[in-house]
Amino acid sequence: MTVRTPVRTRFAPSPTGYLHLGGARTALYSWAYARHFGGTFILRIEDTDLERSTPEAVQAILDGMQWLGLAHDEGPFYQMQRMDRYREVVKGMLDAGTAYLCYCSPAEVEAMRERMRACGEKPRYDGTWRPEPGKVLPDVPAGVTPVVRFKNPLEGEVTWNDVVKGPITIANKELDDLIIARPDGTPTYNFCVSVDDWDMRITHVLRGDDHVNNTPRQINILRALGAELPQYGHLPMILGADGQKLSKRHGAVSVMEYPEQGYLPEAMLNYLARLGWSHGDDEIFSMEQFTEWFNLDHLTASAAQFNPEKLAWLNNHYIKAADNERLAGLARPKMDAQGAGFDGAPALPAVLALVKDRVNTVNELADAAMLFYRQPRPDAALLAQHLTDAVRPALALFAERCRTVEWNKAAIAAMLKEVLAAQGLKMPQIAMPLRLLVTGQLQTPAIDAVLELFGRETVLARVAQGL
């Protein structure tokens, strides 16, 4: 595929809701393509829907992009701040004859469409005010403020080679004379997008395939403006586990709920990268590898299905690989909320290093680490079951040896074996009551590692209290 350079891509969300997974994937692919070619990634906020756009949604988009680490090179640009530019282009199109004033009321347009439906035709505007050579237009009605319509070609076709779907052709007769400015002068969506892509010199437009119907309209507007066309790629939808489209309108989770649930951004990026693109059998890769590998040739045209288990598996991989100090910064607020007591307790990074292999999320990591940061409250029935008369002498000997043993995992393990041999017991017979007395739980990581982290004084105090 011939690549127009310098590559300039854009992510252009509408701030009418949160950044959802499909939008995040679009942003990731656009960002990676620009990075692959040393190009420019632009963030544009398409906020002309005044009824639905909110500052909170804008901030949610910015927060989501920041969490994912998808830094933009230019922007964010806001369409509402570009109104003077849109009006300038509308005037130029009116002067050039590629747009015209239409005085039909919405009721009149709807009546046209009803007549066409009744005749079995596609409902559309009938061109009443469209100027043509030799055509006499109606008298301008008094007191009516017109809209501006784009003079769409009547003949021929719009064809583009979609980088995901392949060649797509739409007949111009299927397209309406689109309104590009409302009576109050505010421009409409397809017009703004076309002008923005032209002004920002966008070379590649990657977006969801719900935009396929917009593309021929935008291509015709760009041609009327004499602009060079970008390449278009329409990504298939992400489906939920039920096979339905995963979207913000259908209850999909916003991207910013994932850090709250304990996911790492590198896991989310790795997962989203594989939802519609592949590099052989590679499942786990860094963003550096991804940007080196990423091109548009391996995008798939079939819908991807969101698999929470696969995301959790990836998150487990990245948690195990993550720096423990970083994990401590993420887990600490979640532990604070559970009333963790850190004074005199083991260092959190060391604890996380011990427990992180077993968890899929930072939330689970925080829960697992709480073992070391709260007072043990062993179940009385379990304690009676495991702290038997046969075990008590072994625990007393263990406590005695604790006072002099070198306090590290290997030495503690060796000392435990000596105690067991002296008392004629097996490891579970001492490990289970020790776990209950020191941690309050039966399920913990290896007992020698747990004891090492708790420290000699804490272990001695809790065993003495239990005995």
N, C-alpha and C positions, 0 to 999 in steps of 0.2 A: 504494500500500500504506500502510495506517495504521501509524504507528510509535509504539510505546509508549515514552514518555519518563519519566524520563531513561533513555537507553539504557545497559544494563549487559550486557556480553558477557564470555565467559570462554574461556580455553584450558585444558583439563584433561587433560594427558597422563598415562599410566601409566608410571612409571619402570622399565619392564621391558626397555628397550633404548635406543638412541640416538634423538635427535630426527631423524626422517627427513623426506623432502621433503613427503609428504602432510601430516604434522603441522605442518611449518613453514608450508605454505600455509593450513591451517586457522587457525593463530595469526595469520598476516598478515591474513586476511579479517576475523577477529574484532576484531583491533586497529584495522584501518582503519575498520570500521563504527562502533566506539565513537568514534574520532577524528572521523569525518565529522559526527557529531551532538553532539560535545562531551561524550560520555558517559564511561563508566568501563570499563576493560579489566582483567580479573581473571585472575591466574595461580593455578591450583589443581593440586596434585600428588596424583593418585589412587593412593596407595601402599598400599592395603589387601591387595594380593597379596603377602603376606610372603615367599613362596617365590621369586618372580621379581623383586621390587623391590630395587634396590641403590642405595647412596649414589652410586656412580659414575655410574649412569644418571640420577639426579636432577641431578648436577653437569653431565652432558652436555646435559641439557635447558636448564639455566640458562645454560650457556656458549653454546649455539646461539641462544637468545633474545637474549643480550647481543650476540653477533656480528652478528645481523640488525638490532639496534637496536629490537627490539619491546619497549619498556619497558612493564611492567605498572603500573597505578595502585594496585592492592590485591593483597596476597599477597606471596610465594607461601603459600597455605594448604595444609596437609598433612592428609589425611583421618585418618591415624593419630593426629593430635593432637586430633581431634574426637570421640573415642569416647564421652565422657560425653554429648555432645549426641545422638549416634545412639541411645544407650541410653534417654535421656529420651524421644525420639520413639517408639521401639518400645514403651515402657511406656504412653505416651499412646494409641497405636493399640490395644494390648491392652485398655486400659480402655474405649476407645470402641467396641470390637467390630469394628474394621476390620482387625484381625490376630488370630491365634489360635495356640495351642500345638499342635504336631504331634509325636506320640511315635513315628511310624513310623521304622524303621531304614532306612538306605540300601538294604539288601538287600530289604526289603519294598516300597519304592518301585520298585525295579528290577523286582521280580516283577509289580507292577501294570502297569508299562509293557510287559512282555513279553506279558501277557495281552491288552492292548489291540492290540499289534502283530499278535498271532495272529488277532484279530477284524477286522483291517483298519482299526482306529481309530488316531487320532493318539495316540502314547504320552504319558501325562501322569499327574500325581498324581490319585487318584480322590476326594479330599475326605473320606477316612475320618474325620479329626479336625475337619473344618470344622463349626462349630456352626450349626445352622439351627433355626428354631422347631419344636418338637415332636420334634426328632431326639434320640435317646439315643446319647451318645458311648460308646466302649469304656471299660473300666476302665483307669485310668492304670497302665502296667506299672512294676513296681518296678525301681529302679536305672537308669532311662533318662532322660537329660537331653534335653528336647525342643528342636526348632528352633522358630522363629517364622515363620509363613507369613502373607503378605498375603491378605486375603479379596477376591480379584478379583471384580468383577461377573460374574454368570453370563449375563446377557442383554445385548442391545444391542451397540453398536459403539464403537470409538474412531476418531474422524476428526480429522485436522488438515490444514491447508492448508500443505503444505511449501513454503518460499520458493524451493526449487530444483526440486523434483519435481512440485509441484502437489498437489491433494487426494489423501490416502492414507487408506484405511479398513481397519481390522482388526476382525474380529468378536471379542467378548470370549470366546466359547466356544473360540477358538483359543489363548487365554492360560491358563497354569497359575496355581495359587495359589503365587506365587513365595516362596521362602524369603528372608526379609529379615534374619534373624539365625541364626547357626549355634549348635550346642549350647554352645559356649564363650562365646557372647554377641557374637562379632564380627559386624558387619553385612556384608551382601553389596553387590555393585557397584551394581545398579540402585537399591537403597534409598538408599545413600550419595549417589549422584548427585542423586536427587530432593530429598533433604533439603538438600544443598548449594545446589542451584539455588534452592530456596525461601528458605533463610536469606540467601543472597547477592543475592536479588532480581534474578536473571538475567532479562533481557527477551528475549534472542535467543541461541539455541543453534545454532552452526554447527559441524558435525562431519562425518566421513566417512560415506558411505552404508552402511558395515558396521554402523552403529548404528541403522538403520531399525527393526530388530526390537526394539530396546530401548525405542524411543520410546513405543509404546502402554502398556507396563508402567509407565514413568515417569509418563506422563500420568495413569494410573489412581491411582498412589500420590499424586501431587500433588493430585488431586481429593479423595482421601480425607482429605488433610491440610487441605483448604480453601484451597489455595494458588492464586494466579493463575498461569496457564500461560504459559511463554515461547513465542515463535515458534520453530519448528524449521526448519532448513535442512540437508539432507544432501547433501554434496558428492560428486560421483563420484570414483572412484579415479583415481590417476595411473598410467598404464600405461608399461611399459618399451618399448624399441624392438622387442622381440619380441611385443608385444601382451599380455604377462602383467602382472598387477597389480604395481605397484612398491610394496613394503612392507618393513618392517624384518625380517619373517620370511622374505622371499624375496631377501635379500642386497642390498637397496637401500643405497646409500651414505648414511652419516649426514651431516647438514648440516655437522658440524665437520670432515669430510674436505675440504670445498670450500676453506676458507682454506688448508689444507695444500697443495692443488693449485694455489693461486694465483688464486682467484676473489675478487672484491670483493663485499661484502654488497649494495651497491646494484644490482649486476648480478643477483644471485640473487633479490632482492626483485622487481625489474622482471620477471624471467622467471617467477617463481611467480605474480605477479599475473595474468599472461596465461594461466595454465594453468587455465582455468575461468571467466574473466571477460573482458569486452572493453569498450572504449570507442571505437566506430567502428573506424577503421583504425590507431589510435595504437599503436605498438610500443614506443617509448622515452619514458619519462616519469619524473619525480621522485616521491618518496613524498608530497611536498606536493600534487602534481597528483593522484596516485592517491587520497589521502584526500578530496580535494575532489570527485572524480568518483565514488567508489565507492558503490554501492548494491546492493541484493539483486536488482534487476530484471534485471540483465544477467549473472547467473550462469548457466552452461550446465549442462544435465542430462546431457550426454554426456561420456564419459571423455576425459581429455586424455592425449596421448602425450608423454613426456619426450624432448626433442630436444637432445642434447649440443652439436650444432653451433650451434643457435640460442643456447644459453647462452654458448658461446664467442664468438659474434658480438657479443652484448650486452656481454660482459666486455671485449672489445677496445674497444668504444665508451667504456665507463666508464674504462678505463685511459688512453685518449687524453685524456679530459676531466679526469683526476684531477690534483691538485696534486703536483708532482714531489717536494717534501719528504716528503709522505705516502708516496708510492711508494718513496722511498729507505728509509724506516723499515720497509717491508714486504719490500723486496728484500735489504736488507743482511744479515739473518741467513741467508738462503738462499745469499748469496755468500760469507759467512764460512765456511759449511760446505764450500764448494768451494775454500777456501784463497785467497781474493782478497787482494791486497796493496794497501791503500789509501794507504800512506805515499807522498807525492810524486805520487800519481795524480790525475787530474781529479776535480772535485767530482761526487759521485754524482748529485745532482739534475739537473745539466746533461747528464750522460751519458744518463740515463733519458729526458730530453726528446728526445734525438736518436733513441733506438732504440725508443721505446714504440709508435710507429705500426704497427710490424711484428709485434706479439705479441698473443696472445689471453689469456695468463695472467701473473701476477706471476712464476711460475717461469720462463716463457719470457723474461720481461723481465730477470730476474737472469742467465739464461744469456747473453742478448744483451749485457748490460753487462760480462760477464767479459772481453770483448775488451780492455777498458781497464785491467784489474786483474790481469793475469798476463803473464809474460814471453813474447814471441812465440817460437814454435818452428815456423818455416815448413818445409813438406815439401821435402826436398832436390830431388826431381824437379821439383816445381812451380817452385822457385826457379831451377833450371837452365833451365827452359822460358821463364820470363819475364824473368830478369835476364841478358839477352844482351849481347854486346859492343856492339851498336848502341844499347842503352839506357843503358849505364854512363856515357857522357859526359853524357847528359841528366840522370841522377841526380846526377852530380858538380856540374853547373851548378845544379840544383835546390838542392843543399846549400849552395852558395855564396850563392845568392839568399836562402835561408832566414835567413841571419845578419842581414840588414838589412831584410827585408820587415816591414811592420806586421803583427802577428800577429792577424789576424781572418779570418774565412771569405772575405769578399769580396776582400781583398788577396791571400790565398793562391791563390784561384781565378784571379785576374788574373795572378799570377806564374807559375802553372803553364802558362797559355796562352802566355805569353811564352817560357818554356823550350821548349815544344813547337814553337812557330813557329821558334825559333832552331835547333832540331835537326831540323826536318822530320818530326816524329812526330805520331801521333794520341793522344788522351787515354788509351785503354786501354793503350797501350804503356808509359806511365809510371805510370798509376794501379795496374795490376796488381802490378808489382814493389814499388811503394811500400806497397801494402796488405800484401803478404807480409812486407816488412822491418819495418814498424812494428807490425803487428797479428798477423802469422802466419797470416792468413786471406785468401782471395780475395774472399769475400762480406762487404761492410761497407756502412754508410750512405755517403753522398757523401764522397769522399776529402777535399775541402776542409774539411768539417765535422769529420771524424775527426781530421785533422791539427791543426786549431785546438784541439780538446779535449785532445789529448795534450800540447800545449805545445812550444815551439821546441826546448828542450834535449833532451827525450826523442826528438823526431823526428830531430834532428841526430845524436844518439848512435846510434840504431838504424840509420839510413841509413849512417853511417860504418862501423858494425860489419859491415853487410851488404856494403859495397863493399870 
